[in-house]
Amino acid sequence: MLQDAIVIRHYQKLTDTLVELWNRGYRYDDLRLYVDGYLAALRNTNAVEPHMIHRLEEETFRYIYDPSNFELQPLPQPEADYC
């Protein structure tokens, strides 16, 4: 479980972007590449402690491999006008 506020913000940003990329047609390999690049940038900037980046990586890949996070949501059906 992530507890650091900065790491939680990175997690939220990552997962929101992953869902957006999925909805645009990217698939698991592409998502993994995106996460790898994001984490590499965090490591290079030293913005977050290395052990926190490792936890972020674990949680993000757990998110990716949970298929329920990428199910297509049904579009709402317009209400029929019976007037």
PyMOL commands that set and color helices and strands:
alter all, ss='L'
color gray80, all
select helices_A, chain A and resi 5-23+28-45+50-64+67-70
alter helices_A, ss='H'
color red, helices_A
deselect
rebuild
show_as cartoon
